[in-house]
Amino acid sequence: MMENYPRMVKPGHKPFDPVQLAYWTERIVCRREDNDHMRKYDSIHVAGVYRGISTGYAVGCCLRCIFCWSPPSRDFPEKYGRFLSSFQVFSELKRHAEKAGVRKCRLSGCEPTLCRKHLLSLLEYIEDDPYFRIFILETNGILFGVDKDYVRRLTAFSKVYVRVSLKAGTPEKFTEKTGAINDAFELPFRAIEHLLEYEIPFHVASMSLDPRIMDLKERIALASKLISIDPKLIDYLEEEIVDPYKMAIKRLKAAGITLKWPIEELYRPLKELIHNIKDLAKKKF
């Protein structure tokens, strides 16, 4: 079975269905044991982002982004990690948080919406414990886009804040950058619509500040797509650039892409331009 499991995107790759890959990956990284919902993790420690946040580095994703920084466990989930219950993860997150004096937590290095029962159980522990103030749920939006009820389940938790990460601005570029089929391009945007409907606090991030990885035409398409859902999404848009992490460079190279470092030019942030839509139409960036 693993002979056909998608690894890194390479020139001429066959696009995969990320929903099917999500379920395939769950068979590898999720497990039920003695009524506990287990998931594979690489490590748990405090990361420096968000001014310090206790982070569980889980295993498994349903996209194969060419600029992804995560460890090899993304591509070879069967080879890495150890299974932990939701309570074990909560306990480790809290232990590291208390030691560092931070009151935020998250899962990273993976797609946290995989292993749904594990995540929801973890969120229950976080919700019931007064120590943590917030759980930042960073997602590619695939499973939230395909399953509206999954988003509805988040309404039970007051500490959840969602960050939806968009990878591309057009279906063709989505396939090129993630390895997934064109049709899946719409799913993260559908996830955004579901979050809006259920009034879940969230913001959108996108790999759109870097001209090396997103050209002007694609950037305009991405902005237009967000504006069509809700113009306010641009006001809080977190735009990213590709960072020269070892695995990101390796995955870019596998895809046949070489970037110059350091980056020499950035786009003007979209949120500085959104109040003049005519500028977008005229491509004045």
Backbone as numpy.savetxt, mean C-alpha at the origin, in Angstrom:
# Nx Ny Nz CAx CAy CAz Cx Cy Cz
2.89 -25.67 -7.81 2.06 -24.46 -7.81 2.91 -23.21 -7.81
4.02 -23.21 -7.05 4.83 -22.01 -6.91 5.63 -21.67 -8.16
5.69 -22.60 -9.12 6.41 -22.32 -10.36 5.79 -21.16 -11.11
4.48 -20.97 -10.97 3.77 -19.90 -11.68 3.47 -18.70 -10.80
4.00 -18.71 -9.58 3.74 -17.59 -8.67 4.51 -16.36 -9.14
3.83 -15.20 -9.33 4.51 -13.99 -9.82 5.57 -13.49 -8.83
6.74 -13.19 -9.34 7.83 -12.67 -8.52 8.05 -11.21 -8.89
9.20 -10.87 -9.47 9.45 -9.50 -9.92 8.98 -9.32 -11.36
8.53 -8.11 -11.68 8.13 -7.79 -13.04 9.37 -7.69 -13.93
9.30 -8.37 -15.07 10.38 -8.33 -16.04 9.80 -8.02 -17.42
10.61 -7.51 -18.35 10.10 -7.22 -19.69 9.41 -8.44 -20.29
8.23 -8.21 -20.86 7.48 -9.28 -21.48 6.72 -10.17 -20.52
6.59 -9.72 -19.25 5.88 -10.54 -18.27 4.41 -10.69 -18.61
3.79 -11.75 -18.14 2.36 -11.97 -18.32 1.61 -11.33 -17.18
0.73 -10.34 -17.45 -0.02 -9.69 -16.36 -0.88 -10.69 -15.58
-0.98 -10.46 -14.29 -1.74 -11.34 -13.41 -2.94 -10.59 -12.83
-3.90 -11.34 -12.33 -5.06 -10.79 -11.63 -4.68 -10.61 -10.16
-4.61 -9.36 -9.65 -4.16 -9.16 -8.27 -5.12 -9.70 -7.23
-6.39 -9.83 -7.57 -7.34 -10.41 -6.62 -7.04 -11.90 -6.46
-6.82 -12.57 -7.58 -6.45 -13.98 -7.50 -5.11 -14.16 -6.80
-4.17 -13.24 -7.07 -2.86 -13.33 -6.41 -3.00 -13.10 -4.91
-3.92 -12.23 -4.51 -4.17 -12.00 -3.08 -4.59 -13.30 -2.41
-5.53 -14.01 -3.02 -6.02 -15.26 -2.43 -4.92 -16.33 -2.45
-4.14 -16.36 -3.51 -3.03 -17.30 -3.62 -2.01 -17.03 -2.51
-1.69 -15.75 -2.32 -0.71 -15.38 -1.30 -1.23 -15.68 0.09
-2.52 -15.48 0.30 -3.10 -15.78 1.61 -2.94 -17.26 1.97
-2.96 -18.12 0.98 -2.76 -19.55 1.24 -1.36 -19.83 1.75
-0.44 -18.89 1.48 0.95 -19.06 1.91 1.21 -18.38 3.24
0.66 -17.18 3.44 1.04 -16.36 4.60 -0.01 -16.31 5.70
-1.18 -16.89 5.48 -2.23 -16.90 6.50 -2.46 -18.34 6.98
-2.76 -18.48 8.25 -2.98 -19.81 8.81 -3.89 -19.70 10.03
-4.74 -20.70 10.19 -5.55 -20.79 11.41 -5.00 -21.91 12.27
-4.72 -21.58 13.52 -4.09 -22.54 14.41 -4.65 -22.37 15.82
-5.31 -23.42 16.33 -5.91 -23.36 17.67 -6.82 -22.14 17.83
-7.67 -21.92 16.81 -8.64 -20.82 16.80 -7.99 -19.43 16.72
-6.69 -19.38 16.48 -6.00 -18.11 16.27 -5.77 -17.91 14.77
-5.92 -16.67 14.34 -5.67 -16.33 12.95 -4.24 -15.81 12.85
-3.38 -16.60 12.25 -1.96 -16.32 12.19 -1.59 -15.67 10.85
-0.48 -14.91 10.89 0.07 -14.36 9.66 1.59 -14.36 9.75
2.24 -14.45 8.61 3.70 -14.42 8.58 4.23 -13.00 8.74
5.29 -12.87 9.54 5.97 -11.59 9.75 7.48 -11.76 9.63
8.13 -10.74 9.07 9.59 -10.70 9.04 10.14 -10.22 10.38
9.56 -9.13 10.88 10.04 -8.53 12.14 9.02 -7.53 12.64
9.24 -7.08 13.88 8.42 -6.02 14.48 9.36 -5.09 15.23
9.33 -3.82 14.89 10.14 -2.83 15.59 9.59 -1.44 15.31
10.19 -0.43 15.91 9.75 0.96 15.71 10.49 1.54 14.51
9.75 2.10 13.58 10.31 2.76 12.40 10.32 4.27 12.61
11.18 4.95 11.89 11.32 6.40 12.08 10.28 7.24 11.39
9.54 6.67 10.44 8.52 7.45 9.74 7.38 7.81 10.69
6.56 8.77 10.30 5.46 9.26 11.14 5.97 9.72 12.51
7.20 10.20 12.54 7.84 10.64 13.80 7.92 9.52 14.83
8.04 8.32 14.34 8.15 7.14 15.19 6.86 6.37 15.24
6.90 5.10 14.79 5.68 4.30 14.79 6.06 2.83 14.95
5.39 2.13 15.84 5.63 0.71 16.04 5.07 -0.05 14.84
5.92 -0.85 14.22 5.58 -1.40 12.91 5.80 -2.91 12.86
4.79 -3.60 12.36 4.92 -5.02 12.07 5.21 -5.19 10.59
6.34 -5.80 10.28 6.72 -6.01 8.88 6.24 -7.39 8.45
5.07 -7.40 7.85 4.41 -8.64 7.48 4.87 -9.09 6.09
4.51 -10.31 5.76 4.92 -10.94 4.51 3.71 -11.08 3.58
3.90 -10.73 2.31 2.87 -10.99 1.32 2.22 -9.77 0.73
2.10 -9.73 -0.61 1.44 -8.63 -1.30 0.79 -9.16 -2.56
-0.17 -8.39 -3.11 -0.87 -8.81 -4.32 -0.52 -7.95 -5.53
0.48 -7.07 -5.40 1.03 -6.33 -6.53 2.53 -6.57 -6.56
3.15 -6.24 -7.69 4.59 -6.41 -7.86 5.20 -5.11 -8.37
5.03 -4.05 -7.60 5.47 -2.72 -8.03 6.97 -2.70 -8.29
7.36 -2.11 -9.40 8.76 -2.12 -9.81 9.61 -1.19 -8.96
8.99 -0.27 -8.22 9.74 0.67 -7.38 9.60 0.33 -5.89
9.10 -0.86 -5.58 8.85 -1.25 -4.20 10.15 -1.47 -3.43
10.19 -1.01 -2.19 11.37 -1.11 -1.34 11.36 -2.33 -0.44
10.23 -3.02 -0.34 10.06 -4.08 0.66 11.04 -5.23 0.43
11.30 -6.04 1.45 12.30 -7.09 1.36 11.90 -8.22 0.41
12.81 -9.17 0.17 12.53 -10.28 -0.76 11.33 -11.11 -0.38
10.86 -11.01 0.86 9.69 -11.78 1.28 8.45 -11.42 0.47
8.44 -10.24 -0.14 7.31 -9.89 -1.01 7.21 -10.86 -2.17
8.34 -11.19 -2.75 8.38 -12.03 -3.94 8.48 -13.52 -3.63
8.98 -13.85 -2.44 9.16 -15.25 -2.04 8.57 -15.48 -0.65
7.25 -15.31 -0.52 6.63 -15.41 0.81 6.74 -16.80 1.43
6.94 -17.79 0.60 7.06 -19.15 1.12 8.41 -19.39 1.81
9.38 -18.51 1.57 10.73 -18.71 2.09 11.04 -17.89 3.34
10.21 -16.89 3.64 10.55 -15.96 4.70 9.43 -15.84 5.74
9.82 -15.37 6.92 8.84 -15.02 7.94 8.48 -16.15 8.88
7.82 -15.77 9.97 7.30 -16.72 10.94 5.87 -16.35 11.27
5.06 -17.34 11.57 3.65 -17.11 11.85 3.45 -16.59 13.27
2.67 -15.51 13.37 2.32 -14.93 14.66 0.81 -14.74 14.73
0.24 -14.91 15.90 -1.18 -14.65 16.09 -1.41 -13.14 16.19
-2.64 -12.72 16.07 -2.95 -11.30 16.18 -2.60 -10.77 17.57
-2.79 -11.59 18.60 -2.43 -11.15 19.95 -0.92 -11.02 20.11
-0.17 -11.96 19.55 1.29 -11.87 19.61 1.78 -10.60 18.92
1.19 -10.28 17.78 1.58 -9.07 17.06 1.23 -7.83 17.86
0.02 -7.80 18.40 -0.38 -6.67 19.23 0.58 -6.49 20.40
0.90 -7.58 21.08 1.78 -7.51 22.25 3.15 -6.98 21.88
3.69 -7.43 20.72 5.00 -6.96 20.29 4.96 -5.50 19.85
3.90 -5.13 19.15 3.74 -3.73 18.76 3.72 -2.83 19.98
2.98 -3.24 20.99 2.86 -2.43 22.21 4.17 -2.39 22.98
4.84 -3.53 23.06 6.11 -3.58 23.79 7.13 -2.63 23.19
7.25 -2.65 21.88 8.21 -1.77 21.21 7.77 -0.31 21.29
6.47 -0.08 21.20 5.95 1.29 21.28 6.22 1.89 22.65
5.94 1.14 23.70 6.15 1.64 25.06 7.64 1.92 25.31
8.49 1.06 24.80 9.93 1.24 24.98 10.42 2.52 24.30
9.83 2.82 23.14 10.25 4.01 22.38 9.43 5.25 22.73
8.35 5.08 23.48 7.52 6.22 23.84 6.65 6.74 22.71
6.22 5.83 21.80 5.33 6.23 20.72 3.98 5.55 20.92
2.92 6.16 20.37 1.58 5.62 20.58 0.85 5.39 19.26
1.64 5.17 18.21 1.10 4.85 16.89 1.61 3.48 16.46
0.82 2.80 15.62 1.26 1.50 15.11 0.72 1.28 13.70
1.30 0.29 13.03 0.89 -0.02 11.65 1.49 -1.37 11.25
1.06 -1.87 10.09 1.72 -2.97 9.40 2.33 -2.39 8.14
3.50 -2.89 7.76 4.18 -2.39 6.57 4.95 -3.53 5.92
5.61 -3.20 4.78 6.37 -4.20 4.05 5.50 -5.26 3.41
4.21 -4.98 3.25 3.26 -5.99 2.79 1.98 -5.29 2.35
0.97 -6.10 2.04 -0.39 -5.58 1.87 -1.20 -6.03 3.09
-1.48 -5.10 4.03 -2.09 -5.49 5.31 -3.52 -6.00 5.20
-4.19 -5.75 4.07 -5.56 -6.25 3.96 -5.62 -7.73 3.62
-4.48 -8.34 3.27 -4.44 -9.80 3.19 -4.65 -10.37 4.60
-5.11 -11.60 4.67 -5.36 -12.24 5.97 -6.36 -11.40 6.77
-7.54 -11.22 6.21 -8.56 -10.32 6.78 -8.87 -10.61 8.25
-9.07 -11.87 8.58 -9.46 -12.20 9.96 -8.33 -11.87 10.93
-7.10 -12.04 10.49 -5.96 -11.67 11.33 -5.96 -10.16 11.57
-6.14 -9.38 10.50 -6.13 -7.92 10.63 -7.27 -7.44 11.52
-8.47 -7.93 11.29 -9.61 -7.48 12.08 -9.46 -7.85 13.55
-8.88 -9.01 13.81 -8.63 -9.41 15.19 -7.58 -8.50 15.83
-6.54 -8.17 15.07 -5.51 -7.25 15.56 -6.11 -5.89 15.88
-7.01 -5.42 15.00 -7.64 -4.12 15.22 -8.52 -4.13 16.47
-9.10 -5.26 16.78 -9.91 -5.35 18.01 -9.04 -5.18 19.25
-7.88 -5.80 19.26 -6.95 -5.64 20.39 -6.51 -4.18 20.52
-6.21 -3.55 19.39 -5.77 -2.15 19.40 -6.90 -1.24 19.86
-8.10 -1.53 19.41 -9.26 -0.71 19.78 -9.54 -0.77 21.28
-9.38 -1.96 21.84 -9.74 -2.17 23.25 -8.66 -1.72 24.23
-7.47 -1.48 23.73 -6.37 -1.09 24.61 -6.18 0.43 24.55
-6.12 1.12 25.69 -6.03 2.59 25.66 -4.67 3.13 25.24
-3.67 2.26 25.13 -2.33 2.80 24.86 -2.22 3.41 23.45
-2.60 2.63 22.45 -2.45 3.13 21.08 -3.53 4.14 20.74
-3.10 5.21 20.08 -4.04 6.26 19.67 -4.50 6.08 18.22
-3.65 5.43 17.40 -3.98 5.33 15.98 -3.30 4.11 15.37
-3.99 3.48 14.43 -3.42 2.43 13.60 -3.49 2.92 12.16
-2.34 3.07 11.53 -2.29 3.54 10.15 -2.29 2.34 9.22
-3.34 2.23 8.45 -3.52 1.10 7.54 -3.11 1.53 6.14
-1.92 1.13 5.72 -1.40 1.49 4.40 -1.76 0.38 3.41
-2.52 0.71 2.39 -3.03 -0.32 1.48 -2.93 0.11 0.02
-2.83 -0.88 -0.85 -2.88 -0.60 -2.29 -4.32 -0.51 -2.79
-5.28 -0.83 -1.93 -6.69 -0.64 -2.26 -7.34 -1.74 -3.07
-6.58 -2.77 -3.45 -7.15 -3.81 -4.31 -8.32 -4.52 -3.64
-8.12 -5.05 -2.45 -9.18 -5.80 -1.79 -10.30 -4.90 -1.28
-9.97 -3.69 -0.88 -11.02 -2.74 -0.48 -11.86 -2.33 -1.70
-11.26 -2.35 -2.86 -11.99 -1.99 -4.07 -12.94 -3.08 -4.53
-12.53 -4.32 -4.34 -13.34 -5.44 -4.82 -14.38 -5.86 -3.80
-14.21 -5.48 -2.53 -15.11 -5.93 -1.46 -15.52 -4.74 -0.59
-16.66 -4.17 -0.91 -17.16 -3.00 -0.18 -17.43 -3.33 1.29
-17.87 -4.55 1.56 -18.18 -4.92 2.94 -16.94 -4.92 3.82
-15.79 -5.20 3.23 -14.54 -5.18 3.98 -14.30 -3.78 4.53
-14.56 -2.78 3.71 -14.42 -1.38 4.15 -15.43 -1.07 5.24
-16.65 -1.56 5.08 -17.69 -1.33 6.09 -17.26 -1.85 7.45
-16.52 -2.95 7.48 -16.08 -3.52 8.75 -15.18 -2.57 9.53
-14.52 -1.66 8.83 -13.63 -0.71 9.50 -14.39 0.31 10.34
-15.67 0.48 10.09 -16.45 1.45 10.85 -16.55 1.07 12.33
-16.21 -0.16 12.66 -16.26 -0.61 14.06 -15.05 -0.13 14.86
-14.07 0.47 14.18 -12.81 0.83 14.83 -12.56 2.33 14.74
-12.38 2.95 15.89 -12.21 4.41 15.93 -10.76 4.84 15.71
-9.81 3.91 15.78 -8.40 4.27 15.70 -7.78 4.04 14.32
-8.57 3.54 13.39 -8.04 3.22 12.07 -8.00 4.45 11.18
-6.84 4.67 10.58 -6.66 5.72 9.57 -6.03 5.06 8.35
-6.64 5.25 7.19 -6.22 4.53 5.98 -5.41 5.44 5.06
-4.36 4.89 4.52 -3.54 5.55 3.49 -3.60 4.68 2.24
-4.27 5.17 1.19 -4.40 4.42 -0.06 -3.28 4.84 -1.00
-2.47 3.88 -1.42 -1.32 4.17 -2.27 -1.63 3.84 -3.72
-1.65 4.87 -4.57 -1.90 4.69 -6.00 -0.57 4.54 -6.72
-0.52 3.61 -7.65 0.74 3.28 -8.31 0.89 3.89 -9.69
-0.22 4.27 -10.32 -0.15 4.74 -11.71 -1.39 5.57 -12.04
-1.34 6.24 -13.19 -2.43 7.12 -13.58 -3.27 6.61 -14.73
-2.86 5.52 -15.38 -3.62 4.93 -16.48 -3.56 3.41 -16.36
-4.51 2.71 -16.97 -4.48 1.24 -16.91 -3.20 0.64 -17.48
-2.72 1.21 -18.59 -1.52 0.68 -19.23 -0.30 0.83 -18.32
-0.16 2.00 -17.71 0.97 2.24 -16.82 0.83 1.42 -15.53
-0.40 1.18 -15.11 -0.64 0.34 -13.94 -0.08 -1.06 -14.17
-0.35 -1.61 -15.33 0.17 -2.92 -15.67 1.69 -2.91 -15.75
2.22 -1.88 -16.36 3.67 -1.75 -16.54 4.39 -1.66 -15.19
3.79 -0.95 -14.23 4.46 -0.69 -12.95 4.17 -1.71 -11.86
3.03 -2.39 -11.97 2.64 -3.33 -10.91 2.64 -4.78 -11.35
2.60 -5.02 -12.66 2.51 -6.37 -13.17 1.10 -6.89 -13.26
0.12 -6.14 -12.77 -1.27 -6.60 -12.72 -2.02 -6.25 -14.01
-3.11 -6.93 -14.24 -3.92 -6.70 -15.44 -4.51 -5.29 -15.46
-4.77 -4.79 -16.67 -5.33 -3.44 -16.84 -6.63 -3.23 -16.07
-7.48 -4.25 -16.08 -8.81 -4.10 -15.47 -8.74 -3.80 -13.98
-7.64 -4.17 -13.33 -7.52 -3.95 -11.89 -7.18 -2.51 -11.55
-6.85 -1.71 -12.55 -6.51 -0.30 -12.33 -7.60 0.44 -11.58
-8.86 0.10 -11.83 -9.98 0.81 -11.23 -10.18 0.49 -9.75
-9.67 -0.64 -9.30 -9.98 -1.10 -7.94 -9.54 -0.14 -6.83
-8.32 0.43 -6.86 -7.95 1.38 -5.81 -8.85 2.62 -5.78
-9.31 3.05 -6.95 -10.21 4.21 -6.99 -11.58 3.85 -6.44
-11.99 2.61 -6.68 -13.24 2.14 -6.10 -13.11 2.06 -4.58
-11.94 1.67 -4.11 -11.69 1.64 -2.66 -11.84 3.03 -2.06
-11.34 4.03 -2.75 -11.47 5.42 -2.30 -12.95 5.80 -2.19
-13.73 5.41 -3.17 -15.16 5.71 -3.14 -15.84 5.02 -1.95
-15.43 3.81 -1.65 -16.00 3.08 -0.52 -15.63 3.74 0.81
-14.38 4.19 0.91 -13.95 4.88 2.13 -14.72 6.17 2.33
-14.96 6.88 1.26 -15.75 8.11 1.34 -17.18 7.80 1.78
-17.75 6.76 1.22 -19.14 6.41 1.55 -19.29 6.07 3.02
-18.33 5.34 3.57 -18.43 4.93 4.98 -17.75 5.90 5.93
-17.27 7.00 5.39 -16.68 8.08 6.19 -15.52 7.58 7.05
-14.71 6.71 6.46 -13.49 6.25 7.12 -12.41 7.31 6.90
-11.72 7.77 7.93 -10.67 8.76 7.73 -9.53 8.18 6.89
-9.11 8.93 5.87 -8.06 8.43 4.99 -7.47 9.58 4.17
-6.36 9.31 3.53 -5.85 10.18 2.48 -5.22 9.31 1.40
-4.91 9.93 0.28 -4.37 9.21 -0.86 -2.90 9.57 -1.04
-2.09 8.57 -1.33 -0.69 8.78 -1.69 -0.50 8.30 -3.12
0.45 8.88 -3.83 0.70 8.44 -5.20 2.16 8.66 -5.57
2.67 7.80 -6.42 4.04 7.91 -6.91 4.03 8.86 -8.11
3.75 10.15 -7.83 3.49 11.11 -8.91 4.30 12.39 -8.84
5.23 12.47 -7.90 6.05 13.67 -7.81 7.36 13.52 -8.58
7.61 12.31 -9.05 8.88 11.94 -9.67 8.74 11.84 -11.19
9.28 12.81 -11.95 9.16 12.76 -13.41 9.85 11.56 -14.04
10.75 10.93 -13.32 11.45 9.77 -13.86 10.54 8.55 -13.99
9.49 8.52 -13.15 8.63 7.34 -13.10 7.20 7.62 -13.58
6.82 8.92 -13.67 5.50 9.29 -14.16 5.60 10.51 -15.05
5.26 10.35 -16.33 5.34 11.49 -17.24 4.14 12.41 -17.06
4.18 13.54 -17.74 3.18 14.58 -17.55 1.77 14.12 -17.93
1.67 13.38 -19.03 0.37 12.91 -19.49 -0.27 11.99 -18.46
0.52 11.08 -17.91 0.00 10.16 -16.90 -0.38 10.91 -15.63
0.41 11.90 -15.28 0.13 12.66 -14.05 -1.19 13.42 -14.17
-1.43 14.00 -15.33 -2.70 14.70 -15.56 -3.87 13.72 -15.48
-3.68 12.52 -16.05 -4.73 11.51 -16.00 -5.04 11.10 -14.56
-4.00 10.96 -13.75 -4.20 10.61 -12.34 -4.95 11.72 -11.61
-4.52 12.96 -11.82 -5.18 14.08 -11.17 -6.65 14.17 -11.58
-6.91 13.99 -12.86 -8.28 14.06 -13.36 -9.16 12.97 -12.76
-8.57 11.80 -12.58 -9.31 10.68 -12.00 -9.71 10.99 -10.56
-8.78 11.54 -9.79 -9.08 11.89 -8.40 -10.10 13.02 -8.32
-9.94 14.02 -9.18 -10.87 15.16 -9.19 -12.29 14.68 -9.49
-12.42 13.69 -10.38 -13.75 13.19 -10.75 -14.44 12.51 -9.57
-13.65 11.99 -8.64 -14.22 11.37 -7.43 -14.55 12.43 -6.39
-13.57 13.27 -6.08 -13.75 14.36 -5.12 -12.54 15.28 -5.22
-12.73 16.54 -5.64 -11.59 17.46 -5.78 -10.78 17.63 -4.49
-11.42 17.42 -3.34 -10.72 17.59 -2.07 -9.60 16.55 -1.88
-9.66 15.47 -2.64 -8.63 14.45 -2.52 -7.25 15.01 -2.85
-7.20 15.97 -3.76 -5.93 16.57 -4.15 -5.36 17.42 -3.03
-6.23 18.04 -2.26 -5.76 18.92 -1.18 -4.89 18.18 -0.16
-5.15 16.90 0.00 -4.42 16.11 1.00 -3.58 15.01 0.36
-3.36 15.14 -0.95 -2.60 14.12 -1.68 -1.14 14.10 -1.23
-0.66 12.93 -0.87 0.74 12.74 -0.49 1.49 12.20 -1.72
2.28 13.04 -2.34 3.00 12.61 -3.54 4.40 12.13 -3.17
4.81 11.05 -3.81 6.07 10.40 -3.48 7.04 10.39 -4.65
8.30 10.10 -4.31 9.33 9.85 -5.31 9.92 8.46 -5.04
10.59 7.93 -6.04 11.27 6.65 -5.86 12.53 6.87 -5.04
12.67 6.10 -3.98 13.87 6.17 -3.14 14.83 5.04 -3.53
16.14 5.30 -3.44 17.12 4.31 -3.90 17.42 3.20 -2.89
16.36 2.55 -2.41 16.56 1.39 -1.56 17.12 0.23 -2.41
17.84 -0.66 -1.76 18.49 -1.77 -2.47 17.49 -2.59 -3.27
16.35 -2.95 -2.65 15.38 -3.78 -3.36 14.65 -3.01 -4.43
14.43 -1.70 -4.22 13.79 -0.90 -5.26 14.67 -0.86 -6.51
15.96 -0.65 -6.32 16.89 -0.62 -7.46 16.93 -1.98 -8.15
16.91 -3.05 -7.37 16.94 -4.39 -7.94 15.70 -4.66 -8.77
14.54 -4.23 -8.27 13.29 -4.48 -8.99 13.18 -3.60 -10.24
13.65 -2.37 -10.15 13.69 -1.51 -11.33 14.59 -2.11 -12.41
15.73 -2.60 -12.00 16.67 -3.21 -12.93 16.06 -4.44 -13.60
15.34 -5.25 -12.81 14.69 -6.44 -13.36 13.66 -6.07 -14.41
13.01 -4.91 -14.21 12.00 -4.43 -15.16 12.62 -3.72 -16.36
13.94 -3.61 -16.36 14.63 -2.96 -17.47 14.69 -1.45 -17.36
14.61 -0.91 -16.14 14.58 0.54 -15.93 15.78 0.96 -15.10
16.47 1.98 -15.56 17.60 2.55 -14.82 17.30 4.03 -14.57
17.33 4.43 -13.32 17.08 5.82 -12.95 18.38 6.48 -12.53
18.45 7.79 -12.75 19.61 8.56 -12.32 19.42 8.98 -10.87
20.49 8.89 -10.09 20.47 9.30 -8.70 21.57 10.32 -8.47
21.33 11.34 -7.65 20.04 11.66 -7.01 19.08 12.28 -8.02
17.82 12.35 -7.65 16.83 12.96 -8.52 17.15 14.44 -8.70
17.07 14.93 -9.93 17.47 16.30 -10.24 16.29 17.26 -10.34
15.10 16.72 -10.54 13.94 17.60 -10.76 12.68 16.95 -10.21
11.82 17.75 -9.60 10.53 17.30 -9.10 9.43 18.12 -9.74
8.25 17.51 -9.84 7.07 18.27 -10.25 6.65 19.22 -9.14
5.91 20.23 -9.51 5.21 21.03 -8.52 4.08 20.20 -7.94
3.89 20.19 -6.61 2.81 19.38 -6.02 1.45 19.72 -6.61
0.67 18.70 -6.87 -0.65 18.90 -7.46 -1.54 19.77 -6.59
-1.40 19.67 -5.28 -2.27 20.45 -4.40 -2.01 21.94 -4.53
-0.86 22.33 -5.08 -0.59 23.74 -5.33 -1.23 24.21 -6.63
-1.71 23.26 -7.44 -2.25 23.60 -8.75 -3.75 23.37 -8.88
-4.30 22.61 -7.97 -5.68 22.16 -8.11 -6.69 23.29 -8.15
-6.38 24.41 -7.53 -7.34 25.51 -7.50 -7.41 26.24 -8.82
-6.58 25.84 -9.75 -6.67 26.38 -11.10 -6.68 25.21 -12.07
-7.86 24.62 -12.26 -7.98 23.43 -13.09 -7.52 23.70 -14.51
-7.64 24.94 -14.96 -7.23 25.26 -16.31 -5.74 24.98 -16.50
-4.97 25.14 -15.45 -3.54 24.84 -15.54 -3.31 23.37 -15.85
-4.14 22.51 -15.25 -4.00 21.09 -15.54 -4.29 20.81 -17.01
-5.34 21.40 -17.52 -5.72 21.17 -18.90 -4.65 21.67 -19.87
-3.99 22.76 -19.49 -2.95 23.34 -20.34 -1.58 22.73 -20.08
-1.54 21.76 -19.13 -0.29 21.06 -18.80 0.77 22.02 -18.25
0.38 22.97 -17.47 1.32 23.92 -16.89 1.78 23.42 -15.52
2.80 22.59 -15.55 3.35 22.08 -14.30 4.73 22.68 -14.05
